[in-house]
């Protein structure tokens, strides 16, 4: 695999008198037994011919049969009379040939990387939002499972055995298109994007690849075997979206046609099996954003006056970390949303099933105070599936977290008048702030912890 024009240009730049160790115009042959280079000057009459030969070599393909002939001629012109015997010339030309082949190999690897990067650019940055082009621009999230599928599909597409095989490429582009829409617009898939992507990739292929990579029969087993390890016949029951309680996925690979092609009997939308993310959290070394103390003591806004639920979630593969949040919707729906966005299996730790109907007064302000009290153990997490930062996670015990929530909830319920600018009590006690009763919360929390 070699880009047509780029390879010759790079070859011409790298093949010169210096890289051939001829820039000092000396014989340069290593003297036997001494390890020192021969310092006898190259005959001046030969220098123009040497320059001409080097220029000729820089224009030849590495597969050209002229390469060994030209290198042999170059050796004859560069060696002094003492080192001009046939055997020594053969050794010198062999060294140069090895240098050219090594540079070609390194450039080929670079060329593959270049093609892969350009193919990635065709797709643009991965988005967590629906790609449906409606007049209102949908904007709904596609979910962490689909973000994961997009990333995995692109990783497959940029492999040479895929982008060099039209069948593999065409099918995986359909898989990619099937994963860029939200559940509401999944029916919008019409292969328009797949066709456009394929056209752009074929253009990249035609410009940069003069010797197409052939996927041999023995390569087919490696390609299909690797994909089967990820997409073998599997049946799973996992949540797929907030509105779906379960999704049954059955995937199979067939290899009945041309070598190197991967054939799947299912719809491209079900190519990747549903599976929760189980990797460790990716922590960011940056402070989490939080409300300043003076804003916590300020008047309640309209949203903060609404009742809601304070909840604690735990992710089963990252024990010791808790998410503390609030919602004015049902906790079950909130948990389903987080599962959909981040494609992780969350467990509701608090409140218990018997407390799910009990709302907390001034829930948003209570949540802010809980975050303030636990700021010392707060963590910022980057999620590569919802493509966002999460700042409501804390490295603390369940017991401590529940203690803080309950104490702050009780305190807020008892002293909410301190936040209401219209409260006659607050007007009568002008200047009173929550600072004066915060020690009550500390004592309440201590009794629970």
RODO-2510 file (C-alpha; in nm, 4 decimals, decimal comma):
residues 449
     n   res          X          Y          Z
     1     x     0,0000     0,0000     0,0000
     2     x     0,1556     0,3277    -0,1075
     3     x     0,0187     0,6756    -0,1813
     4     x     0,0939     0,7527    -0,5454
     5     x     0,2514     1,0985    -0,5362
     6     x     0,3338     1,1275    -0,1695
     7     x     0,5570     0,8187    -0,1678
     8     x     0,7784     0,9419    -0,4512
     9     x     0,8065     1,2864    -0,2949
    10     x     0,9050     1,1415     0,0425
    11     x     1,1455     0,9019    -0,1299
    12     x     1,3098     1,1883    -0,3192
    13     x     1,3473     1,3883     0,0006
    14     x     1,4968     1,0946     0,1932
    15     x     1,7202     0,9603    -0,0854
    16     x     2,0132     1,1960    -0,1276
    17     x     2,3897     1,2058    -0,0939
    18     x     2,3670     1,2418     0,2855
    19     x     2,1400     0,9413     0,3441
    20     x     2,3644     0,7334     0,1162
    21     x     2,6664     0,8514     0,3167
    22     x     2,8230     1,0185     0,0141
    23     x     2,7957     1,3857     0,1097
    24     x     3,1654     1,4040     0,2109
    25     x     3,2698     1,2785    -0,1331
    26     x     3,4917     1,0090     0,0142
    27     x     3,4977     0,6373    -0,0553
    28     x     3,3582     0,5669     0,2917
    29     x     3,4132     0,1930     0,2767
    30     x     3,4815     0,0427     0,6227
    31     x     3,8418    -0,0810     0,6314
    32     x     3,8716    -0,4446     0,7319
    33     x     4,0209    -0,4977     1,0766
    34     x     4,0255    -0,1284     1,1731
    35     x     3,6596    -0,0241     1,1707
    36     x     3,7587     0,3124     1,0195
    37     x     3,6084     0,4469     0,7008
    38     x     3,8249     0,4905     0,3947
    39     x     3,8918     0,8624     0,3588
    40     x     4,0185     0,8601     0,0024
    41     x     3,8371     1,1124    -0,2140
    42     x     3,5949     1,0095    -0,4854
    43     x     3,7296     1,0943    -0,8303
    44     x     3,5992     1,4385    -0,9251
    45     x     3,5158     1,3247    -1,2759
    46     x     3,2602     1,0806    -1,1257
    47     x     3,0657     1,3327    -0,9172
    48     x     2,8278     1,4520    -1,1885
    49     x     2,7434     1,0919    -1,2745
    50     x     2,6861     1,0144    -0,9038
    51     x     2,4451     1,3067    -0,8714
    52     x     2,2619     1,1933    -1,1827
    53     x     2,2305     0,8372    -1,0527
    54     x     2,0985     0,9501    -0,7149
    55     x     1,8359     1,1654    -0,8884
    56     x     1,7375     0,8702    -1,1057
    57     x     1,7059     0,6412    -0,8049
    58     x     1,4782     0,8918    -0,6311
    59     x     1,2266     0,8630    -0,9183
    60     x     1,2133     0,4832    -0,9357
    61     x     0,9528     0,2679    -0,7654
    62     x     1,0945     0,0320    -0,5053
    63     x     0,9672    -0,2604    -0,7132
    64     x     1,1572    -0,1416    -1,0215
    65     x     1,4127    -0,3946    -1,1557
    66     x     1,6384    -0,0976    -1,2323
    67     x     1,7087    -0,0379    -0,8605
    68     x     1,9818    -0,3071    -0,8145
    69     x     2,1409    -0,2131    -1,1498
    70     x     2,1588     0,1565    -1,0617
    71     x     2,2963     0,0830    -0,7130
    72     x     2,5663    -0,1364    -0,8609
    73     x     2,6644     0,1448    -1,0985
    74     x     2,6694     0,3882    -0,8055
    75     x     2,9010     0,1606    -0,6086
    76     x     3,1452     0,1458    -0,8988
    77     x     3,1595     0,5251    -0,9159
    78     x     3,1982     0,5885    -0,5409
    79     x     3,4570     0,3326    -0,4332
    80     x     3,8248     0,4124    -0,4606
    81     x     4,0595     0,1868    -0,6563
    82     x     4,1455    -0,0111    -0,3396
    83     x     3,7810    -0,0908    -0,2643
    84     x     3,6481    -0,1232    -0,6147
    85     x     3,6630    -0,5008    -0,6357
    86     x     3,3368    -0,6781    -0,7217
    87     x     3,2690    -0,8309    -0,3791
    88     x     3,2987    -0,5014    -0,1931
    89     x     3,0777    -0,3227    -0,4452
    90     x     2,8106    -0,5875    -0,4006
    91     x     2,8196    -0,5378    -0,0222
    92     x     2,7864    -0,1591    -0,0518
    93     x     2,4941    -0,1773    -0,2973
    94     x     2,3225    -0,4333    -0,0713
    95     x     2,3500    -0,1927     0,2257
    96     x     2,1943     0,0859     0,0201
    97     x     1,9169    -0,1443    -0,1008
    98     x     1,8398    -0,2365     0,2612
    99     x     1,8221     0,1320     0,3515
   100     x     1,5747     0,2003     0,0708
   101     x     1,3543    -0,0958     0,1666
   102     x     1,3507     0,0059     0,5340
   103     x     1,2462     0,3604     0,4475
   104     x     0,9763     0,2242     0,2177
   105     x     0,8437     0,0008     0,4944
   106     x     0,8352     0,2903     0,7425
   107     x     0,6635     0,5119     0,4885
   108     x     0,4063     0,2409     0,4090
   109     x     0,3166     0,2174     0,7762
   110     x     0,2879     0,5970     0,7883
   111     x     0,0697     0,5839     0,4750
   112     x    -0,1722     0,3415     0,6403
   113     x    -0,1956     0,5721     0,9415
   114     x    -0,2565     0,8676     0,7089
   115     x    -0,5408     0,6868     0,5315
   116     x    -0,6940     0,5860     0,8651
   117     x    -0,6879     0,9440     0,9930
   118     x    -0,8504     1,0734     0,6741
   119     x    -1,1238     0,8102     0,6971
   120     x    -1,1932     0,9202     1,0554
   121     x    -1,2264     1,2777     0,9319
   122     x    -1,5030     1,1651     0,6929
   123     x    -1,7220     1,0816     0,9937
   124     x    -1,6325     1,3893     1,1971
   125     x    -1,6394     1,3967     1,5790
   126     x    -1,8623     1,1450     1,7552
   127     x    -2,1815     1,3080     1,8802
   128     x    -2,4207     1,2009     2,1542
   129     x    -2,7099     1,3704     1,9748
   130     x    -2,9435     1,2382     1,7073
   131     x    -2,8339     1,3021     1,3472
   132     x    -3,1889     1,3350     1,2139
   133     x    -3,2114     1,6481     0,9989
   134     x    -3,5585     1,7709     1,0906
   135     x    -3,6590     2,1384     1,0633
   136     x    -3,6410     2,1554     1,4423
   137     x    -3,3084     1,9646     1,4620
   138     x    -3,4072     1,6760     1,6918
   139     x    -3,1208     1,7146     1,9418
   140     x    -3,2279     1,4160     2,1521
   141     x    -2,9589     1,1839     2,2836
   142     x    -2,8835     0,8555     2,1109
   143     x    -2,7663     0,6872     2,4323
   144     x    -2,4373     0,5461     2,5571
   145     x    -2,4866     0,2084     2,3883
   146     x    -2,4992     0,3709     2,0444
   147     x    -2,2047     0,6012     2,1182
   148     x    -2,0091     0,2891     2,2116
   149     x    -2,1267     0,1140     1,8921
   150     x    -2,0220     0,4129     1,6790
   151     x    -1,6730     0,4157     1,8290
   152     x    -1,6304     0,0388     1,7843
   153     x    -1,7629     0,0482     1,4266
   154     x    -1,5247     0,3261     1,3222
   155     x    -1,2365     0,1317     1,4789
   156     x    -1,3339    -0,1604     1,2526
   157     x    -1,3826     0,0493     0,9398
   158     x    -1,0323     0,2005     0,9536
   159     x    -0,8732    -0,1448     0,9452
   160     x    -0,7249    -0,2149     0,5970
   161     x    -0,9069    -0,5501     0,5674
   162     x    -1,2331    -0,3581     0,5993
   163     x    -1,1831    -0,0367     0,4011
   164     x    -1,0096    -0,2317     0,1226
   165     x    -1,3007    -0,4778     0,0930
   166     x    -1,6149    -0,3242    -0,0572
   167     x    -1,8480    -0,5758     0,1063
   168     x    -1,7040    -0,5304     0,4557
   169     x    -1,6938    -0,1532     0,4108
   170     x    -2,0482    -0,1227     0,2797
   171     x    -2,1984    -0,3353     0,5557
   172     x    -2,0149    -0,1660     0,8438
   173     x    -2,1102     0,1760     0,7076
   174     x    -2,4729     0,0623     0,7360
   175     x    -2,4003    -0,0484     1,0936
   176     x    -2,2604     0,2975     1,1627
   177     x    -2,5619     0,4758     1,0144
   178     x    -2,7989     0,2577     1,2171
   179     x    -2,6436     0,3902     1,5384
   180     x    -2,6517     0,7669     1,4834
   181     x    -3,0238     0,8214     1,5454
   182     x    -3,2237     0,8461     1,8671
   183     x    -3,4941     0,5824     1,9344
   184     x    -3,7594     0,8218     1,8000
   185     x    -3,5878     0,8529     1,4600
   186     x    -3,4440     0,5052     1,4063
   187     x    -3,6802     0,4631     1,1106
   188     x    -3,5041     0,7533     0,9356
   189     x    -3,2174     0,5241     0,8288
   190     x    -3,2178     0,5185     0,4455
   191     x    -2,8483     0,4533     0,3649
   192     x    -2,8032     0,8076     0,2333
   193     x    -2,5208     0,8707     0,4786
   194     x    -2,3702     0,5260     0,4121
   195     x    -2,3535     0,5989     0,0402
   196     x    -2,1942     0,9396     0,1004
   197     x    -1,9382     0,7955     0,3449
   198     x    -1,8476     0,5156     0,1047
   199     x    -1,8003     0,7615    -0,1814
   200     x    -1,5600     0,9702     0,0299
   201     x    -1,3654     0,6640     0,1489
   202     x    -1,3346     0,5267    -0,2051
   203     x    -1,2005     0,8670    -0,3072
   204     x    -0,9375     0,8507    -0,0318
   205     x    -0,8549     0,4959    -0,1343
   206     x    -0,8094     0,5844    -0,5016
   207     x    -0,5880     0,8859    -0,4293
   208     x    -0,3605     0,7313    -0,1681
   209     x    -0,3389     0,3642    -0,2557
   210     x    -0,1665     0,2524    -0,5744
   211     x    -0,1187    -0,1131    -0,4744
   212     x    -0,4425    -0,2318    -0,3073
   213     x    -0,4062    -0,4656    -0,0126
   214     x    -0,5389    -0,8121    -0,0949
   215     x    -0,7148    -0,9969     0,1841
   216     x    -0,5958    -1,3536     0,1389
   217     x    -0,7891    -1,6654     0,2383
   218     x    -0,5734    -1,7191     0,5449
   219     x    -0,6421    -1,3571     0,6473
   220     x    -1,0164    -1,4208     0,6282
   221     x    -1,0076    -1,6563     0,9238
   222     x    -0,8305    -1,3914     1,1323
   223     x    -1,0765    -1,1167     1,0358
   224     x    -1,3899    -1,3251     1,0847
   225     x    -1,2558    -1,4928     1,3974
   226     x    -1,1820    -1,1563     1,5599
   227     x    -1,5263    -1,0213     1,4761
   228     x    -1,6979    -1,3425     1,5852
   229     x    -1,5345    -1,3089     1,9258
   230     x    -1,7211    -0,9784     1,9614
   231     x    -2,0352    -1,0536     1,7601
   232     x    -2,0918    -1,4276     1,7958
   233     x    -2,4369    -1,5817     1,8322
   234     x    -2,5505    -1,4222     2,1589
   235     x    -2,8843    -1,3603     2,3227
   236     x    -2,8941    -1,0855     2,5828
   237     x    -3,1663    -0,9111     2,7737
   238     x    -3,0538    -0,5626     2,8684
   239     x    -3,2173    -0,2185     2,8821
   240     x    -3,1675    -0,0410     2,5494
   241     x    -3,3402     0,2914     2,6083
   242     x    -3,5483     0,4599     2,8761
   243     x    -3,8645     0,3404     2,7027
   244     x    -3,7497    -0,0186     2,6499
   245     x    -3,7427    -0,2600     2,9385
   246     x    -3,5528    -0,5196     2,7419
   247     x    -3,4050    -0,5884     2,4020
   248     x    -3,3319    -0,9342     2,2700
   249     x    -3,0225    -0,9379     2,0478
   250     x    -2,9306    -1,2319     1,8231
   251     x    -2,6270    -1,1976     1,5969
   252     x    -2,4580    -1,4422     1,3614
   253     x    -2,1651    -1,4443     1,1183
   254     x    -2,1709    -1,6335     0,7875
   255     x    -1,8647    -1,6867     0,5659
   256     x    -2,0180    -1,8408     0,2573
   257     x    -1,9020    -1,5858     0,0000
   258     x    -1,5861    -1,4116    -0,1196
   259     x    -1,2624    -1,4308     0,0850
   260     x    -1,2159    -1,1496     0,3312
   261     x    -1,5839    -1,0537     0,3494
   262     x    -1,7815    -1,0632     0,6719
   263     x    -2,1474    -1,1509     0,6254
   264     x    -2,4067    -1,0954     0,8922
   265     x    -2,7559    -1,2407     0,8709
   266     x    -2,9122    -0,9771     1,0974
   267     x    -3,0096    -0,6165     1,0442
   268     x    -2,7080    -0,3803     1,0787
   269     x    -2,8874    -0,2174     1,3728
   270     x    -2,8358    -0,5360     1,5772
   271     x    -2,4756    -0,6050     1,4731
   272     x    -2,3282    -0,5133     1,8119
   273     x    -2,4740    -0,7003     2,1103
   274     x    -2,6209    -0,4942     2,3929
   275     x    -2,3823    -0,4804     2,6878
   276     x    -2,3303    -0,2452     2,9787
   277     x    -2,0009    -0,0570     3,0155
   278     x    -1,7957    -0,2085     3,2975
   279     x    -1,4687    -0,0139     3,2804
   280     x    -1,3331     0,1840     3,5790
   281     x    -1,4357     0,5479     3,6049
   282     x    -1,2086     0,7976     3,4306
   283     x    -1,1352     1,0658     3,6891
   284     x    -1,0315     1,4158     3,5879
   285     x    -0,7717     1,6026     3,7865
   286     x    -0,9786     1,9161     3,8154
   287     x    -1,1991     2,0639     4,0880
   288     x    -1,5719     2,0097     4,0528
   289     x    -1,7890     2,3137     4,0087
   290     x    -1,9998     2,3904     4,3124
   291     x    -2,2123     2,6707     4,4488
   292     x    -2,0417     2,9284     4,6629
   293     x    -2,1454     2,9502     5,0260
   294     x    -2,3006     3,2948     4,9861
   295     x    -2,5363     3,1622     4,7151
   296     x    -2,6447     2,8773     4,9419
   297     x    -2,7471     3,1367     5,2004
   298     x    -2,9372     3,3428     4,9428
   299     x    -3,3106     3,3511     4,8715
   300     x    -3,4776     3,0513     4,7096
   301     x    -3,5627     3,0857     4,3407
   302     x    -3,8812     2,9485     4,1885
   303     x    -3,7311     2,6126     4,0951
   304     x    -3,5737     2,5621     4,4369
   305     x    -3,9105     2,6002     4,6066
   306     x    -4,0413     2,2837     4,4363
   307     x    -4,0415     1,9513     4,6246
   308     x    -3,8553     1,6556     4,4788
   309     x    -3,6475     1,3521     4,5546
   310     x    -3,2862     1,3271     4,6701
   311     x    -3,1351     0,9979     4,5543
   312     x    -2,8101     0,8016     4,5718
   313     x    -2,6910     0,5796     4,2864
   314     x    -2,4053     0,3305     4,2811
   315     x    -2,2394     0,1693     3,9776
   316     x    -2,1693    -0,1980     4,0366
   317     x    -1,8196    -0,1963     3,8826
   318     x    -1,6985     0,1103     4,0740
   319     x    -1,7632     0,0381     4,4395
   320     x    -1,6930     0,3153     4,6878
   321     x    -1,8287     0,5942     4,4686
   322     x    -2,1805     0,7378     4,5014
   323     x    -2,3841     0,9772     4,2908
   324     x    -2,6014     1,2171     4,4890
   325     x    -2,8623     1,3992     4,2869
   326     x    -3,2164     1,5290     4,2889
   327     x    -3,5153     1,5082     4,0566
   328     x    -3,8676     1,6431     4,0477
   329     x    -3,9618     1,3474     3,8261
   330     x    -3,9861     0,9856     3,9432
   331     x    -3,6608     0,8307     4,0672
   332     x    -3,7179     0,5214     3,8520
   333     x    -3,7297     0,7359     3,5377
   334     x    -3,4202     0,9304     3,6461
   335     x    -3,2288     0,6074     3,6975
   336     x    -3,3417     0,4800     3,3555
   337     x    -3,2205     0,8026     3,1961
   338     x    -2,8734     0,7725     3,3491
   339     x    -2,8580     0,4086     3,2391
   340     x    -2,9485     0,5144     2,8850
   341     x    -2,7086     0,8094     2,8714
   342     x    -2,4029     0,6369     3,0203
   343     x    -2,4764     0,2722     2,9367
   344     x    -2,3858     0,1635     3,2884
   345     x    -2,5776    -0,0499     3,5341
   346     x    -2,6768     0,1755     3,8226
   347     x    -2,8237     0,0574     4,1501
   348     x    -3,0549     0,2773     4,3583
   349     x    -2,9108     0,2961     4,7104
   350     x    -3,1354     0,5669     4,8552
   351     x    -3,4241     0,6129     4,9143
   352     x    -3,5485     0,2627     4,9892
   353     x    -3,8509     0,1218     4,8106
   354     x    -4,0759     0,2190     5,1031
   355     x    -3,9609     0,5819     5,0773
   356     x    -3,9930     0,6295     4,7014
   357     x    -4,3150     0,8293     4,7387
   358     x    -4,1819     1,0624     5,0067
   359     x    -4,0721     1,3936     4,8597
   360     x    -3,8236     1,6375     5,0112
   361     x    -3,9148     2,0039     5,0438
   362     x    -3,6902     2,2479     4,8570
   363     x    -3,5094     1,9513     4,6955
   364     x    -3,2683     2,1439     4,4738
   365     x    -3,1355     2,3573     4,7622
   366     x    -3,1077     2,0460     4,9840
   367     x    -2,9017     1,8777     4,7125
   368     x    -2,6734     2,1833     4,6907
   369     x    -2,6159     2,1761     5,0667
   370     x    -2,5404     1,8023     5,0565
   371     x    -2,2818     1,8614     4,7837
   372     x    -2,1338     2,1433     4,9899
   373     x    -2,1036     1,9262     5,3003
   374     x    -1,9361     1,6432     5,1037
   375     x    -1,7173     1,8604     4,8840
   376     x    -1,4007     1,7196     5,0422
   377     x    -1,4646     1,3810     4,8757
   378     x    -1,6191     1,5046     4,5510
   379     x    -1,4926     1,3621     4,2200
   380     x    -1,5124     1,4761     3,8582
   381     x    -1,5610     1,1922     3,6111
   382     x    -1,5382     1,1989     3,2318
   383     x    -1,7839     0,9620     3,0644
   384     x    -1,6764     0,8506     2,7163
   385     x    -2,0267     0,7238     2,6386
   386     x    -2,2426     1,0245     2,7248
   387     x    -1,9397     1,2381     2,6269
   388     x    -1,9752     1,4644     2,9267
   389     x    -1,8352     1,5380     3,2709
   390     x    -2,0117     1,4193     3,5866
   391     x    -1,9508     1,6265     3,8991
   392     x    -2,2016     1,4754     4,1429
   393     x    -1,9959     1,1703     4,2436
   394     x    -1,8458     1,1296     4,5896
   395     x    -1,5972     0,8851     4,7375
   396     x    -1,7744     0,8201     5,0650
   397     x    -1,9731     0,5566     5,2525
   398     x    -2,3434     0,4989     5,2021
   399     x    -2,4003     0,5614     5,5727
   400     x    -2,2348     0,9032     5,5643
   401     x    -2,4148     1,0074     5,2465
   402     x    -2,7574     0,9131     5,3846
   403     x    -2,6771     1,0919     5,7117
   404     x    -2,5938     1,4152     5,5296
   405     x    -2,9075     1,3954     5,3101
   406     x    -3,1434     1,3363     5,6005
   407     x    -2,9905     1,6022     5,8242
   408     x    -2,9949     1,8659     5,5493
   409     x    -3,3537     1,7729     5,4580
   410     x    -3,4695     1,8147     5,8190
   411     x    -3,2797     2,1379     5,8606
   412     x    -3,4234     2,2841     5,5416
   413     x    -3,7775     2,1896     5,6363
   414     x    -3,7367     2,3508     5,9808
   415     x    -3,5652     2,6703     5,8692
   416     x    -3,6844     2,7308     5,5116
   417     x    -3,8148     3,0746     5,6186
   418     x    -3,4548     3,1937     5,6319
   419     x    -3,4460     3,1662     5,2512
   420     x    -3,7823     3,3240     5,1710
   421     x    -3,7521     3,7013     5,1173
   422     x    -4,1281     3,7358     5,1645
   423     x    -4,1277     3,5541     5,4977
   424     x    -4,2475     3,7817     5,7826
   425     x    -4,0121     3,5946     6,0142
   426     x    -3,7131     3,6721     5,7919
   427     x    -3,8187     4,0370     5,7669
   428     x    -3,8461     4,0547     6,1449
   429     x    -3,5011     3,8972     6,1808
   430     x    -3,3250     4,0875     5,9070
   431     x    -2,9668     3,9725     5,8598
   432     x    -3,0266     3,6196     5,9887
   433     x    -2,8691     3,3568     5,7622
   434     x    -2,8348     2,9848     5,7476
   435     x    -2,4903     3,0183     5,9061
   436     x    -2,6570     3,0498     6,2441
   437     x    -2,8277     2,7106     6,2222
   438     x    -2,5676     2,5136     6,0284
   439     x    -2,4284     2,3645     6,3490
   440     x    -2,7683     2,2015     6,3981
   441     x    -2,7163     2,0121     6,0706
   442     x    -2,3734     1,8977     6,1835
   443     x    -2,5197     1,7567     6,5054
   444     x    -2,8050     1,5891     6,3184
   445     x    -2,5636     1,4279     6,0744
   446     x    -2,3414     1,3113     6,3588
   447     x    -2,6289     1,1294     6,5260
   448     x    -2,6967     0,9315     6,2052
   449     x    -2,3326     0,8647     6,1209
***
